[in-house]
C-alpha cells in the first residue's frame, strides 16, 4: 500500500502541475498554488497521505473557480478514487468526529461503519445514548460520508471491515488499537487493506471534542440549571 499511495500522490501532483502553472495570479489561485507546493513538500518527505490531502484542496479551489466560470481549464481523465473506511459508535457527534471524517474522506470515498447497540454495550459497559438507527441516520447525512452501514451484531468488527475490503482503514487518534495487529488480522481475512492512524487529535479553543465531556456538561447543566463553560 505505501507504493500505491506514493503512485496516487504522484498522479495528483502531475495532474495539477499541468494546469496550475498556466493560471493567472489571484488570491484563490495563489491559495491553490500554496496547497500544491505543500503537496510536493509532503511528497518529498514521504508523507503521501498529507500530499494527497493538499492536492485535493488545490483541486477543490480550482474546481470552484471553474464552476463559477472564472477559469476555463480541463482536467486529465480522473483517477479512480480509492475507498476508505472508518468505524465507531458516533453517539454524540462533535468537531473531532467531523475532522476525522473530513480527513478520511480526502483519502477516498468514505464508508462509515456504525457500531451496533449490543456491541457498544459489550465494549463500553453501557448502552449508547442514541440507538443504532438514529446514529446511522445522522452519520449518513454528513457531507464527507459517501455511505454508512451498521456493523455486524455480535460478530468480529474487523470482519466487517474485511468484508468491505477497502483500500484504507482509518483509525482516529482516540481509538486504542494496534495498527499492526489490525493489519495482520485484516490480511488473515484476505483483505488488501492498509491501516492508517490519524495521530494528532483535533482541538480548538471553545470547542468540546469529546462525547463523554459533552454528555457530562449536559448533566451538569441539567442538575444546576446554570450555563457551564465550554471547556468544562
C-alpha positions as CSV (number, residue, x, y, z in Angstrom):
1,X,0.0,0.0,0.0
2,X,2.8,2.6,0.6
3,X,3.8,2.2,-3.1
4,X,0.2,2.6,-4.1
5,X,-0.2,5.8,-2.0
6,X,3.1,7.1,-3.5
7,X,1.9,6.4,-7.0
8,X,-1.5,8.1,-6.3
9,X,0.1,11.1,-4.7
10,X,2.4,11.5,-7.7
11,X,-0.5,11.3,-10.1
12,X,-2.4,14.1,-8.3
13,X,0.7,16.2,-8.4
14,X,1.3,15.5,-12.1
15,X,-2.4,16.4,-12.8
16,X,-2.1,19.7,-11.0
17,X,1.3,20.5,-12.5
18,X,-0.1,20.5,-16.0
19,X,-2.7,23.2,-15.1
20,X,-1.7,25.3,-12.2
21,X,1.4,26.9,-13.8
22,X,-0.8,28.3,-16.6
23,X,-3.2,30.1,-14.2
24,X,-3.1,33.8,-13.8
25,X,-2.5,35.1,-10.3
26,X,-5.4,35.8,-8.0
27,X,-6.0,35.3,-4.3
28,X,-7.8,32.0,-4.9
29,X,-5.3,30.7,-7.4
30,X,-2.4,31.6,-5.2
31,X,-4.0,29.7,-2.4
32,X,-4.3,26.7,-4.7
33,X,-0.6,27.1,-5.6
34,X,0.2,27.1,-1.8
35,X,-1.6,23.8,-1.4
36,X,0.1,22.4,-4.5
37,X,3.5,23.4,-3.1
38,X,2.6,21.8,0.2
39,X,1.6,18.6,-1.7
40,X,5.1,18.5,-3.3
41,X,6.7,19.2,0.1
42,X,4.9,16.3,1.8
43,X,5.6,14.1,-1.1
44,X,9.3,14.7,-0.8
45,X,9.0,14.0,2.9
46,X,7.3,10.6,2.0
47,X,4.1,11.7,3.8
48,X,1.9,10.7,0.9
49,X,-1.4,11.0,2.8
50,X,-0.8,14.7,3.6
51,X,0.4,15.2,0.0
52,X,-2.9,13.7,-1.4
53,X,-4.9,15.8,1.0
54,X,-3.2,19.1,0.0
55,X,-3.6,18.2,-3.7
56,X,-7.3,17.6,-3.2
57,X,-7.6,21.0,-1.5
58,X,-5.9,22.6,-4.5
59,X,-8.2,20.7,-6.9
60,X,-11.2,21.9,-5.0
61,X,-10.3,25.5,-5.2
62,X,-9.7,25.2,-9.0
63,X,-13.0,23.3,-9.5
64,X,-14.8,26.1,-7.6
65,X,-13.4,28.7,-9.9
66,X,-14.3,26.5,-12.9
67,X,-17.9,26.1,-11.8
68,X,-18.2,29.9,-11.3
69,X,-16.9,30.4,-14.9
70,X,-13.8,32.2,-13.7
71,X,-11.4,29.6,-15.1
72,X,-11.6,27.6,-18.3
73,X,-9.4,24.6,-17.7
74,X,-9.8,20.8,-18.2
75,X,-8.5,18.0,-16.1
76,X,-6.9,14.9,-17.4
77,X,-9.1,11.8,-17.1
78,X,-10.0,11.5,-13.4
79,X,-8.2,9.0,-11.2
80,X,-10.1,6.0,-9.8
81,X,-10.7,7.1,-6.3
82,X,-9.8,4.6,-3.5
83,X,-12.2,3.5,-0.8
84,X,-11.6,4.5,2.8
85,X,-13.4,3.2,5.9
86,X,-13.8,4.5,9.4
87,X,-15.7,2.8,12.3
88,X,-17.0,3.9,15.6
89,X,-20.0,4.5,17.8
90,X,-20.8,8.0,16.6
91,X,-23.1,8.6,19.6
92,X,-22.7,12.3,20.1
93,X,-21.2,13.9,17.1
94,X,-18.6,16.6,17.9
95,X,-15.9,18.6,16.0
96,X,-13.3,15.8,16.5
97,X,-15.6,13.4,14.6
98,X,-16.1,15.9,11.8
99,X,-12.4,16.5,11.5
100,X,-11.7,12.7,11.3
101,X,-14.4,12.2,8.7
102,X,-13.2,15.1,6.6
103,X,-9.6,13.9,6.8
104,X,-10.6,10.3,5.9
105,X,-12.7,11.4,3.0
106,X,-9.7,13.1,1.4
107,X,-8.1,9.6,1.2
108,X,-11.0,8.0,-0.7
109,X,-14.8,7.5,-1.0
110,X,-15.7,7.2,2.7
111,X,-17.7,4.4,4.1
112,X,-18.6,4.7,7.8
113,X,-19.3,1.7,10.0
114,X,-21.7,2.4,12.9
115,X,-21.4,0.1,15.9
116,X,-24.5,-1.9,16.8
117,X,-26.2,-1.2,20.1
118,X,-25.4,-4.6,21.6
119,X,-21.7,-4.3,20.7
120,X,-21.5,-0.8,22.3
121,X,-23.0,-2.3,25.5
122,X,-20.5,-5.1,25.4
123,X,-17.4,-3.0,24.8
124,X,-18.2,0.1,26.8
125,X,-20.3,-1.5,29.6
126,X,-23.3,0.7,28.9
127,X,-25.7,1.3,26.0
128,X,-25.3,4.2,23.7
129,X,-27.2,7.4,24.3
130,X,-28.8,7.1,20.8
131,X,-29.9,3.9,19.2
132,X,-28.2,2.5,16.2
133,X,-30.8,3.6,13.7
134,X,-30.6,7.2,14.8
135,X,-26.8,7.2,14.8
136,X,-26.8,5.6,11.3
137,X,-29.2,8.3,10.1
138,X,-27.1,11.2,11.5
139,X,-23.8,9.9,10.2
140,X,-25.3,9.2,6.7
141,X,-26.4,12.8,6.4
142,X,-22.9,14.2,6.9
143,X,-21.2,15.7,3.8
144,X,-17.9,13.7,3.9
145,X,-19.7,10.4,4.1
146,X,-20.5,8.5,0.9
147,X,-22.2,5.6,2.6
148,X,-22.8,4.5,6.2
149,X,-23.7,0.9,7.3
150,X,-24.3,-0.9,10.6
151,X,-21.6,-3.3,11.8
152,X,-22.1,-7.0,12.5
153,X,-24.2,-7.7,15.5
154,X,-22.1,-9.7,18.0
155,X,-19.5,-10.5,15.4
156,X,-15.9,-9.5,14.9
157,X,-15.9,-5.8,13.9
158,X,-12.7,-6.4,11.9
159,X,-14.6,-8.9,9.8
160,X,-17.0,-6.1,8.8
161,X,-14.1,-4.1,7.5
162,X,-12.6,-7.1,5.7
163,X,-15.9,-7.8,4.0
164,X,-15.8,-4.3,2.5
165,X,-12.1,-4.8,1.6
166,X,-11.4,-1.0,1.4
167,X,-8.0,0.4,0.2
168,X,-7.6,2.2,3.5
169,X,-8.9,1.7,7.1
170,X,-8.6,4.9,9.1
171,X,-8.2,4.9,12.9
172,X,-8.9,8.1,14.9
173,X,-6.5,9.4,17.5
174,X,-8.6,8.1,20.4
175,X,-9.1,4.6,19.0
176,X,-6.7,2.4,21.1
177,X,-6.0,-0.3,18.6
178,X,-2.6,-1.6,17.5
179,X,-2.2,-0.8,13.8
180,X,0.0,-3.8,13.0
181,X,-2.3,-6.3,14.8
182,X,-5.3,-4.9,12.8
183,X,-3.3,-5.0,9.6
184,X,-2.4,-8.7,10.2
185,X,-6.0,-9.6,11.1
186,X,-7.3,-8.0,8.0
187,X,-4.7,-9.8,5.9
188,X,-5.8,-13.1,7.6
189,X,-9.4,-12.4,6.4
190,X,-8.0,-11.9,2.9
191,X,-8.4,-8.1,2.8
192,X,-5.9,-6.0,1.0
193,X,-6.4,-3.0,3.2
194,X,-3.8,-0.6,4.6
195,X,-4.4,0.6,8.2
196,X,-3.6,4.3,8.9
197,X,-3.9,6.0,12.2
198,X,-4.5,9.8,12.5
199,X,-2.0,10.6,15.2
200,X,-2.9,14.2,16.1
201,X,-6.1,14.8,18.0
202,X,-8.2,17.7,16.8
203,X,-8.6,20.5,19.3
204,X,-9.7,24.1,19.1
205,X,-10.4,26.9,21.6
206,X,-14.0,26.9,22.8
207,X,-14.9,23.5,21.2
208,X,-15.6,20.3,23.0
209,X,-14.1,17.4,21.1
210,X,-15.2,14.5,23.4
211,X,-18.6,12.8,23.5
212,X,-18.2,12.0,27.2
213,X,-17.4,15.6,28.1
214,X,-20.5,16.8,26.1
215,X,-22.7,14.4,28.0
216,X,-21.2,15.4,31.3
217,X,-21.7,19.0,30.6
218,X,-25.3,18.4,29.7
219,X,-25.8,16.6,33.0
220,X,-24.2,19.5,34.9
221,X,-26.4,22.0,33.2
222,X,-29.5,19.8,33.9
223,X,-28.7,19.4,37.6
224,X,-27.7,23.0,38.2
225,X,-29.8,24.9,35.7
226,X,-26.8,27.0,35.0
227,X,-24.7,27.6,32.0
228,X,-21.4,25.6,32.2
229,X,-18.3,26.9,30.4
230,X,-17.4,25.1,27.1
231,X,-14.1,23.9,28.4
232,X,-15.6,22.1,31.4
